[in-house]
Amino acid sequence: MANDLFGYPLRRFFWSPAVLRGPSGTIALMDWLETSNAHIFKVDVPGFSKDEITVQVDEANVLHIQGTSGKEEAHGKEAIWHLAERQTGKRGFSREIELPENVKLDKIKAQVEDGLLTIVVPKDTAPRPSKVRNINITSKL
């Protein structure tokens, strides 16, 4: 019924935790687009190297994206701060995305370039067996 009312993409936002933000310090801004053969996630990760980012999929088909950085800038004791707006010290982000069922989990690719993490999740185009099963009704058990 939800698919009839809102369509598949909107159903994810109303009836399931499709995109969750972790309780970490910052939010990594993200775009999610779907093509005919893949789901593509683009996440802003400025200042994070590929070694500071982890991308995992759990058994519930949830994509976990996390980043942690503990770089501390060295300043002499005589330094006087006049303004401090940038985040320094330990920082991180966390995102969780519930993936659709029709994806190839073993073919996921991720790359970081110029502060942008791109994750490509290919679709599985093979037809899936129907989850609806007809049960034959007999007059006697």
C-alpha positions in Angstrom: 0.0 0.0 0.0 2.8 2.4 0.8 4.3 1.9 -2.7 0.9 2.9 -4.1 0.6 6.0 -2.0 4.1 7.4 -2.0 6.2 5.3 -4.4 9.3 3.3 -3.4 11.7 6.2 -2.8 9.4 8.1 -0.5 8.4 4.9 1.4 11.9 4.6 2.6 11.8 7.9 4.4 8.4 7.4 6.1 8.4 3.7 7.0 12.0 2.6 7.5 15.3 4.1 8.7 16.7 4.5 5.3 19.2 7.3 6.0 20.3 7.7 9.6 22.9 10.1 11.1 25.1 8.9 13.9 25.5 10.9 17.1 29.0 12.0 16.2 30.2 15.5 16.1 29.7 16.5 12.5 27.3 15.5 9.7 28.8 14.5 6.4 26.6 15.9 3.7 25.5 13.3 1.2 23.8 12.9 -2.2 22.2 9.6 -3.2 21.3 9.1 -6.8 20.0 6.0 -8.6 20.7 5.1 -12.2 19.5 2.2 -14.2 22.4 0.0 -13.1 23.6 1.4 -9.7 23.0 3.4 -6.6 25.6 6.2 -6.2 26.4 7.9 -2.9 28.5 11.0 -2.8 29.7 12.1 0.6 31.6 15.3 1.5 34.6 14.3 3.6 36.9 17.3 3.5 40.2 16.8 5.4 39.7 13.0 5.7 42.1 10.6 4.1 41.1 7.2 2.8 42.8 5.6 5.8 40.5 7.6 8.2 37.2 6.4 6.5 35.5 3.0 6.8 32.7 1.7 4.6 30.9 -1.5 5.6 27.7 -3.3 4.9 26.2 -5.4 7.7 24.0 -8.5 7.5 20.8 -6.3 7.6 21.8 -4.6 4.3 22.8 -1.4 6.0 25.7 0.6 4.6 27.8 2.2 7.4 30.1 5.1 6.5 32.4 6.4 9.3 35.3 8.8 9.5 37.5 9.6 12.4 40.5 12.0 12.5 42.6 12.8 15.4 45.1 15.3 13.9 46.0 18.0 16.3 47.8 21.1 15.0 50.9 22.0 17.0 51.1 25.6 18.3 53.8 27.1 20.5 53.1 28.1 24.1 53.4 31.8 23.0 50.6 31.5 20.4 47.6 33.7 21.1 44.3 32.7 19.5 42.2 35.6 18.2 39.6 33.5 16.4 39.0 29.7 16.4 36.1 28.7 14.0 37.5 25.6 12.4 37.1 22.3 14.1 40.4 21.0 15.4 41.4 17.9 17.4 39.5 14.6 17.2 36.6 14.8 14.8 34.4 12.4 13.0 31.1 11.5 11.3 28.9 8.6 10.8 26.1 7.8 8.3 23.9 4.7 7.9 21.9 3.9 4.8 19.5 1.0 4.4 20.2 -0.4 1.0 17.5 -1.8 -1.3 17.3 -5.6 -1.7 18.3 -5.6 -5.4 22.0 -4.7 -5.0 25.3 -6.7 -5.5 27.0 -6.4 -2.1 30.1 -8.1 -3.4 30.6 -5.5 -6.2 30.5 -2.3 -4.1 33.3 0.1 -4.9 34.4 3.3 -3.0 36.9 6.0 -3.7 38.0 9.3 -2.1 39.2 12.1 -4.2 39.5 15.9 -3.4 37.4 15.6 -0.2 34.6 13.6 -1.9 33.8 10.0 -1.1 32.0 8.2 -4.0 30.4 4.8 -3.3 28.9 2.9 -6.2 26.5 0.0 -5.3 25.6 -1.9 -8.5 22.1 -3.2 -8.9 21.3 -6.9 -9.3 19.3 -7.1 -12.5 18.6 -10.8 -12.2 14.9 -11.4 -11.5 14.2 -12.4 -8.0 11.7 -15.0 -7.0 8.5 -13.6 -5.8 8.0 -13.5 -2.0 4.3 -14.1 -2.4 3.5 -17.8 -2.4 0.2 -19.2 -3.4 -1.1 -21.9 -1.1 -3.4 -24.5 -2.4 -6.7 -24.9 -0.5 -8.1 -28.3 -0.1 -11.4 -29.4 1.4 -9.7 -31.8 4.0 -6.5 -31.5 5.9 
